[in-house]
Amino acid sequence: MPVYKYLVQAKRTAKEKKILKEGGSLPPTKMEERWYFSCYYTDYFTGQNKRKVKRGFLKQKDAVNAEHEFAISQNTSAPGTCSMKFSELTVHFMEYAATHYKPTTYNHCQVAIKYHILPYFKNRLVRSISKADIQKWMKEINKAKSLKTGELYRTETKRGYYTILSLIFEYAIEFHGISINPVKLCKQFSTNLCEVKEMEFYTPEEFKQFVSGIKKFKFVALFNVLFYSGMRIGELLALQWDDIDFAERTIYIRKSLSDRKCPEREKTGKNYIITTPKTKSSIRKLLMPQRVMFLLERLKQNYKEDYYGFNEKWYVFGKSEPMCGGGIRYQQSIAEKESGVKHIKIHGFRHSHASNLINLGAPISMVSQRLGHCDTSTTLDIYTHLLKNSEATLIDIMDEKMT
């Protein structure tokens, strides 16, 4: 369904029109690019083939979107040859997801389809699902309440369902003859400003207080690595001793552990699976503070002395098998009670690392690199409010130096 470019003369301004009206002369206006779409369709009432043309779009993508929307409205279906029911499509999609998506994403897709997507579209033909149907589904999701909390779903959760539904149609486009994704014709769920929560993290002083409540040395080392590296919990659990270079003071992050149920995990017969990190950018080497490396050296020495058969392939915070995430959360809760420090989620240690780097004046590119983000825009989206605080601190320092 192509769109086309054409040129039009730019319109005169009111001032230019006045000059011409008064008998003045002006050079010809410049030519400007515009886009239009042209397509044929079958009229629903007469059965006749007709042509639809619409002009005046400033951007190519606007013309493409308008053509897709028109096709949906006229056809009541996503044009294509797919004759299967939506329930059949989701079975094929999940088989595809099992080999192409990471366990966490697979698990999210499975839950979203089972409880929030399939009940609405189950017996519909895939090609009959229109933009209007997607909008009705979005209204239902807006009204739905969580079975756990009894509250309306957060915008972030609803956006996840929207993305998964869109992935299903993208899969249908690639493999099952559909040519339009009706989900993309609908705007994403809008952000509810009332849902914005303050980010939870520890300052260096709070972290010292937290560590004072830890009884076991292994967990002193573990939480220091989390706080001073900013790595994800799955990345930490997948660390093996050959990922640590004590001479260079670096930790090489190239794996991640997932305890989510998925076909790949079931094949191993274990309660976890080792995968690649979240994105390509997540594969990175982190230079660590000397004190953290001392803790890891001491932990490694303890392993050598206490356990027979120790080798470089053992997990840093496990043995021949990695530690489970539940054990870390249990030790965290004990340390919080002992030290009297506030509770934060495990992911809060990652936020703590980023916030401390920003407060130290680290460039946002460095923060992004250490966190393993795809680009700095991701880091900026998450930590913009911290940058504002950092700027205020910087200005205070400037005032002190210049007076």
N, C-alpha and C positions, 0 to 999 in steps of 0.2 A: 504494500500500500504506500506508494511513493508520494512525496510532497515536492513542490516545485518552487523555484526562486524566480522573482521578477523584479523589475525596477520601476519606481514611481518618482515623480518629481516631488520634492519636499514642499510642504505648504508654506505660504508666505506668513510672516508674523503680522500682527495688527499694525505695527509701525510701517512695515514695508507696504502693506495694502494702502495705507494712508498716503504714502509718497506717490504710489502709482495713480491713486485717485485724483491727486492734485496735479497730475500731468508729468511727474518726474519719471526718470528711467532707472532701471536696476538690471544687473546682469541676471541671466537665467538661474533658477534655483538648482541646487545639486540633486543628483539622482540618489534615491535611497533604496536599500534592499527591503523586500517584503516576501512573505511566503504564503502559499496557498495549497490546499489539498483538492484533489479531484478523484472521485471514486464512483463506481456504479453499484447500484443496489436494486433489490426487487421490492417494489411497493407492496406492502402487506395486504392492502385492500383490493387493488386492481390486478396484482400479479404481473404488472408490467416492469420492464427494466428501465431504470431512470439514472440520471447522472446528477451527482451532488458536487457543487463547487463552492468553496468558501475562501475568501481572500482577506488580506490585510494583517496577517500575523507578523509580528516583529521578529520572532525567533522561530527557527526550524522546529524545535521541540514542541512549541505551542501548537504548530500546525499538525504535528504528528499526534499529539494528545487529543486535539479536537477531532481528527479523523477517526481515531480509535473510539472515542466517545460516541460519535455519530454512528459508527458501525454497530456498536453495542445497542444503541437506542432503536435502530431500525431492525436489527436481526433478533433482538431479545436473547441473543446467544453469542458466545465467543466464537467467531468464525473459525472453522476447522472441520476436521473429519472425525474427531473423537466421539465415539458413541457410548462409552462406558459410563457407569454411574460414579458419582463422587467417591463413594465408599470403596469401589474397586481401585480408583486412582490413588487413594491414600495408602492402600496395601502396597502398590508398586512403589510409591514414593518412599515409604519406610524401608523397603528393601534397598532402595538406592541410598537412603540416608545412612543405613547401617555400614556401608563401605566408603562413603564420601564425607560424612560429618564426624566430628569429634564426639566422644561419649556424652558430654554434657549437652551439646546441641541435640543429639539424637534423643536424649531423655526429655528435653524440653518439647521437642516435636511430638513425641509419643503422648505426653500428658495433654498438651494443647489440643491435639487432634481428637483424642478420646473424650475429653470433657467439654471442650469449648468450640470445636469446629464441626466435627462429624455429626453431633446431634442435630445441627441446623441444616446441613447440606447432604446428609447421608444418601437419600434416595433420588437426589436430583441428577439429571444428566449433566456432565461437565460442561458441554457446549451450550447448555441452557442457562447457565449462571451469569447474570448480568451485573452491571454496576449497581442497579437498584437493589438487587439481592444482597450485595456486599454491604451497602449502606444500611439495610434493615438488620443485617447481622451485627454491624457495629453498634447500632442502637440497643440491641439485645445485650451485647457485651457491656455496654455502658451501664445497664440496669442490673447486671448480674452481681451476685455477692459471693465472697469467698466462703467455702464450706468450713474452713478452719476458723476464721475470725468473724464471719457474719457481716463483714464490711464490704463496701464496694471495692473493686479491684483498682490498684494504683495504675496511673497512666503508663508507667514503665512496663507493667505486666501486660496491659492491653496492647501496647505497641509490640510486645513480643508475639502475641497471638496474631496480630496483623501481619507481621513479618513472615511468620510461619505459613500463613494462608497464601501469602504472595509467593513464597518459595514453592508451594505445591503447584501453583499455576505456571510458574516459570519452568518447573520440571515437565508439566504437561505440554508446554510450548516446545520444549526441546525433544521430547520423546513420543508424544501422543497426538500430534497434529493440531493442537490449538494454536491460534495465531495472535490472540490478544489476552493480556492479563487484566481482568476487570478490577483486580485489587488496586492496581496502580492508577486507576482512574478516580479513586477515592482518596481524600486527604487522610493523612495519619491522624491518630487520636491526638487532640490538642493537650498541651501541658496544663495541669491544674496547679497554680502557684501555691495553693494551700498545702500541697503535698510536700513541698520542698523542706527537707530536714537538714539540720546543721550537721556537717561532717564530723564524725567522731575520730579523734586521734590522741596520741600521747605527746606531750612536750618532752624534751630530754629529762627534765626534772621528774615528771610523772612516771617516765619509763624506769628511772633509777628506783623510785619508790615501789613500782610493780615488781622489779627484779628482786628487791629485798624480801619479797614474800615467797620466792621459789625455793623449794627444799632440795630438789635434785639437780646436780650439776649439769646433766645432759640437757635439761630444759632451760637452764641459764644460758647455755650456748645456743640452743635453738631459738629462743626469743631474741637474743642479741643479733643473730643472723637475720631474722625477720625484720627487726627494727632498722638495722643498718644496711640492708640490701634492697628492701622494697619488693622482694620477689613474692610471687603468688604462692599460696599454700601448697598447691599441686607441684609447683616447681621445687619447693623446699623438700617435700616428701620424696621426690624422685632423685634427689642428689645422692651421688655415690662418691666414694673417696677419691676416685681417679678424676673427678670433676674439679678437684681443688688443687691449685698450684701454690704451695706454700712459699716457694722462692719468689714468685711473681706477685703474691698476695691477691690472687684472683680466684673467683668462682665461675665456672663455665656452666651456664644454664642452657641445656639442649634437650631436656626431657621434661615431662610433666606426668603426675600420677592422677588418675581419676578413679573414684570409687562408684561412679554412676553405672547403673545396669545398662548393658548394651550387648548386642550379639558377639562382638569381639571379646568382651570380658568373659562371657559365658563359655566361649571356646577354650579359654585358658584354665577354667575350673577354679580360678582365684577370685577373691573379692575386690580386686583392683586391676587396673591395666595401665601400663606405661605407654604414653603417646608422645608425639612431638608437642612443643609448647603451643600456646594459643594462636600465635601468628608467626610469620617468618621473622618479624622484628623482635620477637620474644627470645630468639636464640642470640645470646649475648654473653660477654665476659664482664664481670663486675670486679672492679678494684675495691678491696675491703680495708677497713681500718686495721691497724696492727693489733689492737686489743682483741678484736673479734677473731683474728687469725690465731692468736695465742690460745684463746678458748677452744678453738677447733683442734689445735695441735695437742692440747691437754686431753681433749675428748678422745682423739685417735689413740693416744698413748694408753689411756684407760682401757680401750677396746682390746688393744694388743695384749695387755696384762691380764685382763679378766676373761677373755673368750678365746677358746681354742679354734683354730681354723680361720682367724681373721685375715681378710685380704682386701685389696683395693676396690673390689667390686661390691663390697658390703655397702649398704645404705648408711649415709652419715647419721641419720636419726632413726636407725633401726638396726637390723643385723643383716642376715642374708635376705630377709624380707623387710620391706619398708614399714614404718610405723603407721598406724591409722590416724585419721584426723580427729576422731573422737577422743583419743588419749591426750592430744594436745589441748583440746578445749577443756577437758577435765582438769588438767594441770593449771590452765589459765584461771579457771574459776577458783581453785584453791589459792593461787597467788593473789588474786584480787581480794579475797576475804582476809588473808593474812596481812596484806599491806594496806588495806583500806582505800585502795585507788579505785577510780570509776571503772565501769565495764565498757569495753569496746569489742567489736567483732574482730575475728582473726584478720579479716581484710583491712581492719583499721590500722594494723601495723604497717601495711603498705602505704596507707594515707599518711601515717606518721612520718615515714621516711621522706615522702614527697614534700610534706609541709615543712619539715626541718631543713631540707635542701633549699627550698624557696626562701625561708626566713634567713638562711645564711647568704642569700644573694646569688645562688647558682643560676646560670642561664637556663631558660625553659627547655632548650634543646638538650642540655645535659640531663635534666630531670626526666624528660621523655625517653631518652636513650636508656637510662638506668631502669626505668619502669618497663621497658620493652614495648612501648606504644608504637603503632604504625607510623604516626606523624605527630608533630607538636600540637596540631589542632585538637587532637583527642585529649592531650594533657591540659591544654588551655580550657577546654570545655568543663573539665572536672575541677580544676584548681584555680579558676579565675578569681574567686573571692579571696583566696590566700595571696594572690599576687597584689591585690589592692591593699591588703594589710602590710605586705612587704614593702610596697611603695611608700606607705605612710612612715614606716620605720626608717626607710632610706632618706626621706625628706627631713626627718628629725635629726638624723646624723649630719646631713648637709648644713642644717641650721646651726648645729653645735660647732662645726668646723669653720663656718664662715663668720661667726660672731666673736 
